[in-house]
Amino acid sequence: MLHNYMLLPAFLVAILMLAGCERSNGIYEDELDVLGTFAQITIVGVPESEARKAALAVEQDLKSLDYIGYTFEEEGELHRLNEAFAQGRSMEVSGGLLELIVDARELYEKTGGLFNPAKGKLTAFWEFICDKDECSESPYPVEVQHLVDEQVKKIIATNLSMEDLIIKGSRVSSNNRLVKLEFGDMIRGLALDKGIVHLREMGVNNAEINIGGSARTTGMRGKHDWWIGIPDATGTHMIGSIENIDDKAVVTVRAFDKSFGKQGLVYRHIVDPRTGRPVEDVRSVTVMHDNALVANAFAVTLHIAGISEWKQLADRMDVHKILVITGDGTIYISPAMGHIIH
């Protein structure tokens, strides 16, 4: 069973790896803004000129995924593919997007349909478009209820799924025009995996990539092991850390507050494809795994499935190092995670 611990007061500290706290010879760091968040690449034991070249190559990898996988950019490839679906057309896609779609379909099957990027329209209904100063209030509850009852119900009734996609070589189409792909946090996991692979191909054996507080490492940080802090549900405090990370990913997915509603209602950015409503119970999931993409997909799915279904989901996806924070502040830690967390 998961061990149940009540949330303790955490010391206030920025969510930074040791890599961001010390600087010495032989350590190269590059910071960038990609995939909708902050990212940092740290390379150890490589001449600065070679490290800079490697970091720039990885930065291009991340920017290409920005272009491939985000729907809000009209020039983005995924946006154009979704437009093709809506018009009943097929489209030739890049190798990067095709890989993303194939991986997503496999994860859809493993999670019994809970991880379902084909239902991007459901997520879009809750993405209220507003300026920063106007995001303090969501629509009135009656408007939200009407939205759910009338629009979301229609989409759910169509049973959108990754199985609606038709893949012939590099050409993709859908037999359902309402399919809208939205990969969300999954892309960050793929970026971590591909970035580390690319660094190794360039001869970099000691490095870390951190995207939005989730990280993947290889080798060591000089004489030190890599370690990463585990944030609380708000992302502003650390409640623990994991050390001795080598060729592993530590991924945290938080159901951040999309907007604060009137009468105290809060809507979160992860939507349950079964109900069309934002998740409520789980606030944050941290996973350590060999594959960052799988870790991201598992974390999102556990937000949807809820704490009661963690064991079946963990066995199905072979993910066992897990920390979950629920809405009431309770922390659940799996036995495998309990052995490595401080």
C-alpha positions as CSV (number, residue, x, y, z in Angstrom):
1,M,0.0,0.0,0.0
2,L,0.9,3.6,-0.2
3,H,2.2,5.0,3.0
4,N,0.1,8.0,4.2
5,Y,1.8,11.1,5.6
6,M,0.3,14.4,6.6
7,L,1.7,17.4,4.9
8,L,4.4,19.0,7.1
9,P,5.4,22.7,7.0
10,A,8.1,22.9,4.3
11,F,11.0,25.3,4.4
12,L,10.7,28.1,1.8
13,V,13.2,27.6,-0.9
14,A,13.2,28.0,-4.7
15,I,12.8,24.8,-6.6
16,L,16.3,24.6,-7.9
17,M,18.6,21.6,-8.3
18,L,22.1,21.6,-6.7
19,A,23.1,22.4,-10.3
20,G,21.7,25.8,-10.0
21,C,23.2,26.6,-6.6
22,E,26.9,26.1,-7.1
23,R,29.2,27.2,-9.9
24,S,32.7,26.0,-10.5
25,N,35.1,25.2,-13.3
26,G,33.9,22.6,-15.7
27,I,30.2,23.3,-15.2
28,Y,28.3,24.9,-18.0
29,E,24.7,26.1,-17.6
30,D,22.3,27.5,-20.1
31,E,18.8,28.8,-19.3
32,L,16.0,29.2,-21.8
33,D,12.3,29.6,-22.2
34,V,10.6,26.8,-24.1
35,L,7.5,24.6,-24.0
36,G,5.7,27.2,-22.1
37,T,8.1,27.2,-19.1
38,F,11.6,27.7,-17.8
39,A,14.3,25.2,-18.8
40,Q,17.9,24.7,-17.8
41,I,20.6,22.6,-19.3
42,T,23.7,21.8,-17.1
43,I,26.8,20.1,-18.7
44,V,29.7,18.9,-16.6
45,G,33.3,18.0,-17.6
46,V,33.3,19.2,-21.2
47,P,35.2,22.2,-22.5
48,E,33.1,25.3,-22.6
49,S,33.0,25.6,-26.4
50,E,31.9,22.0,-26.8
51,A,29.4,22.4,-23.9
52,R,27.9,25.5,-25.5
53,K,27.6,23.8,-28.9
54,A,25.8,20.8,-27.2
55,A,23.5,23.0,-25.3
56,L,22.5,24.9,-28.4
57,A,21.8,21.6,-30.2
58,V,19.5,20.6,-27.4
59,E,17.8,24.0,-27.3
60,Q,16.9,23.5,-31.0
61,D,15.4,20.1,-30.1
62,L,13.2,21.7,-27.5
63,K,12.2,24.6,-29.8
64,S,11.3,22.1,-32.6
65,L,8.9,20.3,-30.1
66,D,7.5,23.7,-29.3
67,Y,6.6,24.1,-33.0
68,I,5.4,20.5,-33.3
69,G,3.2,20.1,-30.2
70,Y,1.4,23.2,-29.1
71,T,-2.1,23.9,-30.4
72,F,-2.2,27.6,-29.5
73,E,0.3,28.6,-32.2
74,E,-1.5,28.8,-35.5
75,E,1.7,28.1,-37.4
76,G,2.4,25.0,-35.3
77,E,2.2,21.6,-36.9
78,L,-0.2,20.2,-34.4
79,H,-2.6,23.1,-34.9
80,R,-2.6,22.5,-38.7
81,L,-3.2,18.7,-38.1
82,N,-6.2,19.5,-35.9
83,E,-7.5,21.8,-38.6
84,A,-7.1,19.0,-41.1
85,F,-9.1,16.6,-38.9
86,A,-11.9,19.2,-38.6
87,Q,-12.1,19.5,-42.4
88,G,-12.0,15.7,-42.9
89,R,-8.6,15.8,-44.5
90,S,-5.4,13.8,-44.0
91,M,-2.0,15.5,-43.5
92,E,1.6,14.5,-44.0
93,V,3.3,15.0,-40.6
94,S,6.9,15.2,-39.5
95,G,8.8,12.3,-37.9
96,G,8.7,14.2,-34.6
97,L,4.9,14.6,-34.5
98,L,4.3,11.0,-35.8
99,E,6.5,9.7,-33.0
100,L,4.4,11.7,-30.5
101,I,1.1,10.4,-31.9
102,V,2.3,6.7,-31.9
103,D,3.6,7.0,-28.3
104,A,0.3,8.7,-27.2
105,R,-1.7,5.9,-28.7
106,E,0.2,3.3,-26.9
107,L,-0.2,5.2,-23.6
108,Y,-3.9,5.5,-24.3
109,E,-4.2,1.8,-24.5
110,K,-2.1,1.2,-21.4
111,T,-4.2,3.5,-19.3
112,G,-7.5,2.1,-20.5
113,G,-8.3,5.4,-22.2
114,L,-7.8,7.7,-19.2
115,F,-4.8,9.3,-20.9
116,N,-6.6,10.5,-24.0
117,P,-5.0,13.4,-26.0
118,A,-7.7,13.0,-28.6
119,K,-10.2,14.8,-26.3
120,G,-8.4,18.2,-26.6
121,K,-11.7,19.9,-27.2
122,L,-12.7,19.2,-23.6
123,T,-9.6,20.8,-22.3
124,A,-10.1,23.8,-24.6
125,F,-13.5,24.5,-23.0
126,W,-11.8,25.2,-19.7
127,E,-9.0,27.4,-21.1
128,F,-10.5,30.7,-20.5
129,I,-8.9,33.3,-22.8
130,C,-8.1,36.5,-20.9
131,D,-5.4,39.0,-20.1
132,K,-3.4,38.4,-16.9
133,D,-5.4,41.0,-15.0
134,E,-8.7,39.5,-16.0
135,C,-8.0,35.9,-15.0
136,S,-8.9,36.3,-11.3
137,E,-12.5,35.3,-12.0
138,S,-13.9,32.4,-14.1
139,P,-17.3,32.4,-15.6
140,Y,-20.3,32.3,-13.3
141,P,-21.1,28.8,-12.0
142,V,-24.4,28.7,-13.9
143,E,-22.5,29.5,-17.1
144,V,-20.0,26.7,-16.3
145,Q,-22.8,24.3,-15.6
146,H,-24.5,25.1,-18.8
147,L,-21.2,24.6,-20.6
148,V,-20.8,21.2,-19.1
149,D,-24.4,20.1,-19.6
150,E,-24.7,21.3,-23.2
151,Q,-21.4,21.3,-24.9
152,V,-19.2,18.8,-23.1
153,K,-22.0,16.2,-23.0
154,K,-22.1,16.2,-26.8
155,I,-18.4,15.7,-27.1
156,I,-18.3,12.9,-24.5
157,A,-21.2,11.2,-26.4
158,T,-19.0,11.0,-29.5
159,N,-16.5,8.8,-27.6
160,L,-13.4,10.5,-29.0
161,S,-10.3,8.4,-28.7
162,M,-6.9,7.8,-30.1
163,E,-8.3,4.8,-32.0
164,D,-10.1,7.4,-34.2
165,L,-6.7,8.2,-35.8
166,I,-5.7,6.5,-39.1
167,I,-2.0,6.4,-39.7
168,K,-0.7,5.4,-43.2
169,G,3.1,5.9,-43.3
170,S,3.6,9.5,-42.3
171,R,0.1,10.6,-43.3
172,V,-2.4,10.9,-40.5
173,S,-6.2,11.4,-40.6
174,S,-9.2,10.8,-38.3
175,N,-12.5,9.2,-38.9
176,N,-14.1,11.6,-36.4
177,R,-13.9,15.4,-37.2
178,L,-14.3,16.3,-33.6
179,V,-10.9,14.8,-32.6
180,K,-8.5,17.5,-31.4
181,L,-5.1,16.4,-30.2
182,E,-3.7,18.1,-27.2
183,F,-0.5,16.6,-25.6
184,G,0.1,19.0,-22.7
185,D,2.6,17.8,-20.2
186,M,3.5,14.8,-22.2
187,I,5.7,16.9,-24.6
188,R,7.9,18.0,-21.7
189,G,8.6,14.3,-20.9
190,L,9.5,13.6,-24.5
191,A,11.8,16.6,-24.5
192,L,13.7,15.4,-21.5
193,D,14.2,12.0,-23.0
194,K,15.3,13.2,-26.4
195,G,17.5,15.9,-25.0
196,I,19.6,13.5,-22.9
197,V,19.9,11.1,-25.8
198,H,21.2,13.9,-28.0
199,L,23.7,15.0,-25.4
200,R,25.1,11.4,-25.2
201,E,25.4,11.2,-29.0
202,M,27.5,14.4,-28.8
203,G,29.8,12.8,-26.2
204,V,28.3,14.5,-23.2
205,N,28.1,11.9,-20.4
206,N,27.4,14.1,-17.4
207,A,24.5,16.4,-17.7
208,E,21.0,17.4,-16.6
209,I,18.0,18.9,-18.3
210,N,15.4,20.6,-16.1
211,I,12.1,21.7,-17.7
212,G,9.6,23.4,-15.4
213,G,10.9,21.6,-12.3
214,S,11.0,18.1,-13.9
215,A,14.4,16.7,-14.7
216,R,16.4,14.0,-16.3
217,T,20.1,13.3,-15.7
218,T,23.0,11.3,-16.9
219,G,26.2,10.6,-15.1
220,M,27.2,12.8,-12.2
221,R,27.7,16.5,-11.4
222,G,31.5,16.3,-11.0
223,K,32.1,14.8,-7.6
224,H,28.5,15.0,-6.6
225,D,25.4,13.0,-7.5
226,W,22.5,14.8,-9.1
227,W,19.6,15.5,-6.9
228,I,16.2,17.2,-7.3
229,G,13.8,18.8,-4.9
230,I,10.2,17.7,-4.7
231,P,7.7,20.6,-4.6
232,D,4.5,20.9,-2.7
233,A,1.2,21.3,-4.5
234,T,1.7,25.0,-5.1
235,G,5.3,24.6,-6.5
236,T,6.7,27.2,-4.1
237,H,8.1,25.0,-1.3
238,M,10.2,21.8,-1.3
239,I,8.9,19.0,0.8
240,G,11.7,16.6,0.1
241,S,14.5,15.6,-2.3
242,I,15.7,12.6,-4.3
243,E,19.5,12.0,-4.6
244,N,21.8,9.6,-6.6
245,I,19.9,10.2,-9.8
246,D,21.7,8.7,-12.8
247,D,19.9,8.1,-16.1
248,K,16.6,8.6,-14.5
249,A,13.8,11.1,-14.8
250,V,12.0,12.8,-11.9
251,V,8.8,14.3,-13.1
252,T,6.3,16.4,-11.2
253,V,2.9,17.3,-12.7
254,R,0.8,19.8,-10.7
255,A,-2.9,20.5,-11.4
256,F,-2.3,24.2,-11.2
257,D,-5.2,26.5,-10.8
258,K,-6.4,27.7,-14.2
259,S,-8.5,30.4,-12.7
260,F,-10.1,31.3,-9.4
261,G,-13.9,31.3,-9.7
262,K,-16.6,33.3,-8.1
263,Q,-18.0,31.8,-4.9
264,G,-14.6,30.2,-4.2
265,L,-14.6,27.8,-7.2
266,V,-11.3,26.7,-8.6
267,Y,-10.8,25.1,-12.0
268,R,-7.7,23.1,-12.8
269,H,-5.9,22.5,-16.1
270,I,-6.2,18.7,-16.2
271,V,-9.6,17.5,-17.4
272,D,-11.1,14.1,-16.8
273,P,-12.1,12.8,-20.2
274,R,-14.9,10.7,-18.7
275,T,-16.8,13.7,-17.2
276,G,-15.5,16.7,-19.0
277,R,-14.7,18.4,-15.8
278,P,-11.4,19.5,-14.3
279,V,-9.8,17.1,-11.8
280,E,-10.5,17.9,-8.1
281,D,-8.9,15.3,-5.7
282,V,-5.2,15.0,-6.7
283,R,-3.2,18.2,-6.7
284,S,0.3,17.0,-7.5
285,V,2.1,13.8,-8.6
286,T,5.8,13.2,-8.6
287,V,7.2,10.1,-10.4
288,M,10.7,8.7,-10.8
289,H,11.1,6.5,-13.9
290,D,13.6,5.5,-16.6
291,N,11.4,7.2,-19.2
292,A,10.3,10.8,-18.7
293,L,7.5,10.6,-21.3
294,V,5.9,7.6,-19.5
295,A,6.4,9.4,-16.1
296,N,4.5,12.4,-17.4
297,A,1.7,10.4,-18.9
298,F,1.4,8.4,-15.6
299,A,1.3,11.5,-13.5
300,V,-1.5,13.1,-15.7
301,T,-3.4,9.8,-15.6
302,L,-3.2,9.5,-11.8
303,H,-4.6,13.0,-11.5
304,I,-7.6,11.7,-13.4
305,A,-7.9,8.2,-11.9
306,G,-7.6,9.4,-8.3
307,I,-5.7,7.9,-5.4
308,S,-8.0,4.9,-5.1
309,E,-6.8,3.5,-8.5
310,W,-3.1,4.1,-8.1
311,K,-2.1,0.5,-7.7
312,Q,-3.9,-0.9,-10.7
313,L,-2.5,2.0,-12.8
314,A,1.1,1.6,-11.4
315,D,1.1,-2.1,-12.2
316,R,-0.3,-1.6,-15.7
317,M,2.3,1.1,-16.6
318,D,5.1,-0.4,-14.6
319,V,5.6,2.8,-12.6
320,H,6.3,2.3,-8.9
321,K,8.2,5.3,-7.5
322,I,5.3,7.7,-6.8
323,L,4.5,10.6,-4.5
324,V,0.9,12.1,-4.5
325,I,-0.5,15.2,-2.8
326,T,-4.3,15.4,-2.6
327,G,-6.5,18.4,-2.1
328,D,-6.6,18.1,1.7
329,G,-2.8,18.3,1.9
330,T,-2.2,14.6,2.5
331,I,1.0,13.1,1.0
332,Y,0.9,9.5,-0.2
333,I,4.3,7.8,-0.9
334,S,4.7,4.4,-2.5
335,P,7.1,2.0,-0.8
336,A,9.5,2.2,-3.7
337,M,9.6,6.0,-3.5
338,G,9.9,5.9,0.3
339,H,13.3,4.2,0.0
340,I,14.9,7.0,-2.0
341,I,13.2,10.2,-0.8
342,H,14.5,12.4,1.9
